[in-house]
Amino acid sequence: MTDLILCPGFVAAAQFGTRHVLVLYDFSPSTRTTDLERIFEKFGDHGVAIRWVNDTSALAVFRTPSAGNFILTAISNYIRV
């Protein structure tokens, strides 16, 4: 899954704006929720929820903006950001 791309999200959220959401896209349509969750479990429990947009894009929603920023920084070593 090295073809996965992340970018800051564009989803409205009352408390944090969009700073706690990452957009995941450009992956195979056969990718499953568990495949995406496996990427984030390497970085500890930051409370990620995967929400699908379509077959090749999803949102990774974190509990807080700091968790989203931590993951974005950490995961950029593994996949294209």
DSSP file (Angstrom, degrees, kcal/mol; ACC not computed):
  #  RESIDUE AA STRUCTURE BP1 BP2  ACC     N-H-->O    O-->H-N    N-H-->O    O-->H-N    TCO  KAPPA ALPHA  PHI   PSI    X-CA   Y-CA   Z-CA
    1    1 A M    >         0   0    0      0, 0.0     3,-1.3     0, 0.0    30,-0.0   0.000 360.0 360.0 360.0  33.0    0.0    0.0    0.0
    2    2 A T  T 3   +     0   0    0      1,-0.3    78,-0.7    77,-0.1    25,-0.0   0.547 360.0  72.6 -74.9  -4.9    2.8    2.4   -0.6
    3    3 A D  T 3  S+     0   0    0     76,-0.1    -1,-0.3     2,-0.1     2,-0.1   0.459  70.2 117.2 -86.5  -0.2    0.6    4.2   -3.3
    4    4 A L    <   -     0   0    0     -3,-1.3    76,-0.7    20,-0.1     2,-0.4  -0.442  51.2-157.3 -67.9 138.0   -1.6    5.6   -0.5
    5    5 A I  E     -Ab  25  80A   0     20,-2.2    20,-2.0    -2,-0.1     2,-0.4  -0.952   4.3-161.0-120.4 139.0   -1.5    9.4   -0.4
    6    6 A L  E     +A   24   0A   0     74,-1.1    18,-0.2    -2,-0.4    16,-0.0  -0.899  16.0 160.7-116.4 146.4   -2.4   11.6    2.6
    7    7 A C  E     -A   23   0A   0     16,-1.2    16,-3.5    -2,-0.4    -2,-0.0  -0.969  50.3 -76.5-153.7 158.8   -3.4   15.3    2.7
    8    8 A P  E     -A   22   0A   0      0, 0.0    14,-0.2     0, 0.0    11,-0.1  -0.258  60.4-107.5 -56.4 144.1   -5.1   17.4    5.3
    9    9 A G        -     0   0    0     12,-3.0    12,-0.1     9,-0.6     9,-0.1  -0.152  14.9-152.1 -76.1 166.6   -8.9   16.9    5.3
   10   10 A F        +     0   0    0      2,-0.1     2,-0.5     7,-0.0    -1,-0.1  -0.165  53.7 122.3-127.8  36.7  -11.7   19.0    4.1
   11   11 A V        -     0   0    0      7,-0.1     2,-0.2    10,-0.0    10,-0.1  -0.873  62.7-120.7-106.7 131.9  -14.5   17.9    6.4
   12   12 A A        +     0   0    0     -2,-0.5     2,-0.4     6,-0.1     6,-0.1  -0.498  33.9 177.0 -70.7 135.1  -16.3   20.4    8.6
   13   13 A A     >  -     0   0    0     -2,-0.2     4,-1.6     1,-0.1     7,-0.0  -0.989  27.8-140.7-141.2 131.7  -16.1   19.6   12.3
   14   14 A A  T  4 S+     0   0    0     -2,-0.4    -1,-0.1     1,-0.2    -2,-0.0   0.884  95.9  33.6 -61.1 -44.4  -17.6   21.7   15.0
   15   15 A Q  T  4 S+     0   0    0      1,-0.1    -1,-0.2     2,-0.1    -2,-0.0   0.911 133.0  16.5 -84.7 -42.9  -14.8   21.4   17.6
   16   16 A F  T >4 S-     0   0    0      1,-0.4     3,-1.2    48,-0.0     2,-0.4   0.402  84.1-138.7-115.1   1.7  -11.5   21.2   15.7
   17   17 A G  T 3<  -     0   0    0     -4,-1.6    -1,-0.4     1,-0.2     3,-0.1  -0.610  66.4 -44.1  70.0-130.6  -12.2   22.3   12.1
   18   18 A T  T >  S+     0   0    0     -2,-0.4     3,-1.8     1,-0.1    -9,-0.6   0.333 109.2 103.1-115.9   6.0  -10.4   20.0    9.8
   19   19 A R  T <  S+     0   0    0     -3,-1.2    -1,-0.1     1,-0.3    -2,-0.1   0.595  81.0  53.0 -69.9  -8.7   -7.0   19.7   11.5
   20   20 A H  T 3  S+     0   0    0     -3,-0.1    42,-3.1    48,-0.1     2,-0.4   0.246  96.2  83.4-107.3  12.2   -7.9   16.2   12.9
   21   21 A V  E <   - C   0  61A   0     -3,-1.8   -12,-3.0    40,-0.2     2,-0.4  -0.957  54.5-168.3-121.5 132.2   -8.8   14.7    9.5
   22   22 A L  E     -AC   8  60A   0     38,-2.5    38,-3.1    -2,-0.4     2,-0.6  -0.953  18.7-136.0-114.6 139.3   -6.5   13.2    6.9
   23   23 A V  E     -AC   7  59A   0    -16,-3.5   -16,-1.2    -2,-0.4     2,-0.5  -0.840  17.5-162.7 -94.2 125.7   -7.7   12.4    3.4
   24   24 A L  E     +AC   6  58A   0     34,-3.4    34,-2.8    -2,-0.6     2,-0.3  -0.929  25.7 147.4-107.9 127.8   -6.4    9.0    2.2
   25   25 A Y  E     +AC   5  57A   0    -20,-2.0   -20,-2.2    -2,-0.5    32,-0.2  -0.953  32.4  55.2-154.4 171.9   -6.6    8.4   -1.6
   26   26 A D  S    S+     0   0    0     30,-1.2     2,-0.3    -2,-0.3    -1,-0.1   0.854  73.4 129.1  68.8  38.7   -5.2    6.8   -4.7
   27   27 A F        -     0   0    0     29,-0.9    -1,-0.3    -3,-0.1   -25,-0.0  -0.777  67.3 -75.8-116.9 168.2   -5.2    3.3   -3.3
   28   28 A S    >   -     0   0    0     -2,-0.3     3,-2.1     1,-0.1    -1,-0.1  -0.269  34.0-126.6 -62.3 141.4   -6.5    0.1   -4.9
   29   29 A P  T 3  S+     0   0    0      0, 0.0    -1,-0.1     0, 0.0    28,-0.1   0.692 109.4  65.7 -61.1 -17.1  -10.3   -0.4   -4.8
   30   30 A S  T 3  S+     0   0    0      2,-0.1     2,-0.1    26,-0.0    -2,-0.1   0.520  74.9 118.0 -82.4  -4.1   -9.6   -3.8   -3.1
   31   31 A T    <   -     0   0    0     -3,-2.1     2,-0.2    24,-0.2    -4,-0.0  -0.392  53.0-152.7 -63.2 136.2   -8.2   -2.0    0.0
   32   32 A R    >>  -     0   0    0     -2,-0.1     4,-1.6     1,-0.1     3,-0.5  -0.678  27.6-106.8-109.6 165.3  -10.3   -2.7    3.1
   33   33 A T  H 3> S+     0   0    0      1,-0.2     4,-2.6    -2,-0.2     5,-0.2   0.897 120.5  55.4 -55.2 -43.1  -10.8   -0.8    6.3
   34   34 A T  H 3> S+     0   0    0      1,-0.2     4,-1.9     2,-0.2    -1,-0.2   0.831 102.4  56.9 -63.3 -31.7   -8.6   -3.1    8.2
   35   35 A D  H <> S+     0   0    0     -3,-0.5     4,-0.9     2,-0.2    -1,-0.2   0.923 110.9  43.1 -63.2 -44.0   -5.8   -2.5    5.7
   36   36 A L  H >X S+     0   0    0     -4,-1.6     4,-1.1     1,-0.2     3,-0.6   0.908 112.3  52.4 -69.6 -42.2   -6.0    1.3    6.4
   37   37 A E  H 3X S+     0   0    0     -4,-2.6     4,-1.7     1,-0.2    -1,-0.2   0.861 102.1  61.3 -61.8 -35.2   -6.3    0.8   10.2
   38   38 A R  H 3X S+     0   0    0     -4,-1.9     4,-0.6     1,-0.2    -1,-0.2   0.841  98.5  57.3 -60.7 -34.4   -3.2   -1.4   10.1
   39   39 A I  H X< S+     0   0    0     -4,-0.9     3,-0.6    -3,-0.6    -1,-0.2   0.920 111.6  41.1 -61.3 -43.8   -1.1    1.5    8.8
   40   40 A F  H >< S+     0   0    0     -4,-1.1     3,-1.6     1,-0.2    -2,-0.2   0.717  98.0  72.9 -82.1 -21.8   -2.1    3.7   11.8
   41   41 A E  H >< S+     0   0    0     -4,-1.7     3,-1.3     1,-0.3    -1,-0.2   0.741  84.7  70.0 -67.2 -20.5   -1.8    1.0   14.5
   42   42 A K  T << S+     0   0    0     -4,-0.6    -1,-0.3    -3,-0.6    -2,-0.1   0.712  96.4  54.2 -65.0 -20.0    2.0    1.2   14.2
   43   43 A F  T <  S-     0   0    0     -3,-1.6    -1,-0.3     1,-0.4    -2,-0.2   0.119 115.6-104.8-106.1  19.8    1.9    4.6   15.8
   44   44 A G    <   -     0   0    0     -3,-1.3     2,-1.1     1,-0.1    -1,-0.4  -0.230  59.1 -36.8  88.0-177.7    0.0    3.8   18.9
   45   45 A D        +     0   0    0      1,-0.2    -4,-0.1    -3,-0.1    -1,-0.1  -0.703  63.6 150.1 -88.6  97.7   -3.6    4.4   20.0
   46   46 A H        -     0   0    0     -2,-1.1    17,-1.2    -6,-0.1    18,-0.3   0.188  64.4-108.7-111.6  13.9   -4.5    7.8   18.6
   47   47 A G        -     0   0    0      1,-0.2     2,-0.3    15,-0.2    16,-0.2   0.950  49.1-178.2  64.6  54.9   -8.2    7.0   18.1
   48   48 A V        -     0   0    0     14,-0.2     2,-0.4   -11,-0.1    14,-0.2  -0.680  11.6-169.4 -89.8 138.9   -8.5    6.8   14.4
   49   49 A A  E     -D   61   0A   0     12,-2.2    12,-3.0    -2,-0.3     2,-0.5  -0.997  14.8-142.0-123.0 132.3  -11.8    6.2   12.6
   50   50 A I  E     -D   60   0A   0     -2,-0.4     2,-0.5    10,-0.2    10,-0.2  -0.825  17.4-175.0 -95.9 128.2  -11.9    5.4    8.9
   51   51 A R  E     -D   59   0A   0      8,-2.6     8,-3.5    -2,-0.5     2,-0.2  -0.986  20.5-133.1-125.5 120.6  -14.8    6.8    6.9
   52   52 A W  E     +D   58   0A   0     -2,-0.5     6,-0.3     6,-0.3     3,-0.1  -0.489  24.6 177.5 -78.0 139.2  -15.1    5.9    3.3
   53   53 A V  E    S-     0   0A   0      4,-2.4     2,-0.2     1,-0.5     5,-0.2   0.778  71.9 -36.4 -99.7 -48.9  -15.7    8.5    0.6
   54   54 A N  E >  S-D   57   0A   0      3,-1.9     3,-0.9     0, 0.0    -1,-0.5  -0.828  82.8 -63.7-155.9-165.7  -15.6    6.1   -2.4
   55   55 A D  T 3  S+     0   0    0     -2,-0.2   -24,-0.2     1,-0.2     3,-0.1   0.722 131.4  30.8 -65.9 -21.9  -13.7    2.9   -3.5
   56   56 A T  T 3  S+     0   0    0      1,-0.1   -30,-1.2   -26,-0.1   -29,-0.9   0.214 115.9  54.3-125.3  15.3  -10.3    4.6   -3.6
   57   57 A S  E <   +CD  25  54A   0     -3,-0.9    -4,-2.4   -32,-0.2    -3,-1.9  -0.996  51.9 164.7-150.0 148.0  -10.5    7.3   -1.0
   58   58 A A  E     -CD  24  52A   0    -34,-2.8   -34,-3.4    -2,-0.3     2,-0.4  -0.950  31.4-115.7-151.5 165.5  -11.3    7.5    2.7
   59   59 A L  E     -CD  23  51A   0     -8,-3.5    -8,-2.6    -2,-0.3     2,-0.7  -0.915  13.2-152.2-108.8 136.3  -11.0    9.9    5.7
   60   60 A A  E     -CD  22  50A   0    -38,-3.1   -38,-2.5    -2,-0.4     2,-0.6  -0.943  19.2-165.3-104.3 111.6   -8.9    9.1    8.7
   61   61 A V  E     -CD  21  49A   0    -12,-3.0   -12,-2.2    -2,-0.7     2,-0.2  -0.879   3.2-164.5-105.4 122.1  -10.5   11.0   11.6
   62   62 A F        -     0   0    0    -42,-3.1   -15,-0.2    -2,-0.6   -14,-0.2  -0.638  30.0-115.2-104.2 161.6   -8.5   11.4   14.8
   63   63 A R  S    S+     0   0    0    -17,-1.2   -16,-0.1    -2,-0.2    -1,-0.1   0.868  95.2  10.6 -62.0 -38.9   -9.6   12.4   18.3
   64   64 A T  S  > S-     0   0    0    -18,-0.3     4,-1.9   -44,-0.1     5,-0.1  -0.925  73.9-112.6-139.8 160.2   -7.6   15.6   18.3
   65   65 A P  H  > S+     0   0    0      0, 0.0     4,-2.7     0, 0.0     5,-0.2   0.873 116.6  57.5 -60.8 -36.4   -5.6   17.8   15.9
   66   66 A S  H  > S+     0   0    0      1,-0.2     4,-2.3     2,-0.2     5,-0.2   0.886 105.8  49.6 -64.5 -36.2   -2.4   17.0   17.8
   67   67 A A  H  > S+     0   0    0      2,-0.2     4,-2.4     1,-0.2    -1,-0.2   0.921 111.5  49.1 -65.7 -43.0   -3.0   13.3   17.1
   68   68 A G  H  X S+     0   0    0     -4,-1.9     4,-2.5     1,-0.2    -2,-0.2   0.905 112.4  47.7 -61.2 -43.1   -3.6   14.0   13.4
   69   69 A N  H  X S+     0   0    0     -4,-2.7     4,-2.3     2,-0.2     5,-0.2   0.899 110.7  51.7 -65.9 -40.7   -0.4   16.1   13.2
   70   70 A F  H  X S+     0   0    0     -4,-2.3     4,-2.6    -5,-0.2     5,-0.2   0.944 113.0  44.5 -60.4 -48.1    1.6   13.4   14.9
   71   71 A I  H  X S+     0   0    0     -4,-2.4     4,-3.2     2,-0.2     5,-0.3   0.919 111.2  53.2 -64.2 -44.3    0.4   10.7   12.5
   72   72 A L  H  X S+     0   0    0     -4,-2.5     4,-1.0     1,-0.2    -1,-0.2   0.918 113.8  43.3 -57.9 -44.2    0.9   12.9    9.5
   73   73 A T  H  < S+     0   0    0     -4,-2.3     4,-0.3     1,-0.2    -2,-0.2   0.923 118.6  43.9 -66.6 -45.2    4.5   13.6   10.5
   74   74 A A  H >< S+     0   0    0     -4,-2.6     3,-0.9    -5,-0.2    -2,-0.2   0.889 114.0  47.8 -69.6 -40.5    5.3   10.0   11.5
   75   75 A I  H >X S+     0   0    0     -4,-3.2     3,-2.3     1,-0.2     4,-1.7   0.691  89.3  81.5 -79.3 -18.0    3.6    8.3    8.5
   76   76 A S  T 3< S+     0   0    0     -4,-1.0    -1,-0.2    -5,-0.3     5,-0.2   0.703  85.5  62.6 -62.9 -16.8    5.2   10.6    5.9
   77   77 A N  T <4 S+     0   0    0     -3,-0.9    -1,-0.3    -4,-0.3    -2,-0.2   0.668 110.3  38.6 -76.7 -16.2    8.3    8.3    6.2
   78   78 A Y  T <4 S+     0   0    0     -3,-2.3     2,-0.3     1,-0.2    -2,-0.2   0.735 122.7  18.3-106.4 -29.8    6.3    5.4    4.9
   79   79 A I  S  < S-     0   0    0     -4,-1.7     2,-0.2   -76,-0.1    -1,-0.2  -0.889  89.8 -79.1-140.1 167.4    4.0    6.7    2.2
   80   80 A R  B      b    5   0A   0    -78,-0.7   -74,-1.1   -76,-0.7    -3,-0.1  -0.497 360.0 360.0 -70.0 135.4    3.7    9.7   -0.1
   81   81 A V              0   0    0    -76,-0.2    -1,-0.1    -2,-0.2   -76,-0.1   0.336 360.0 360.0-118.7 360.0    2.2   12.7    1.7
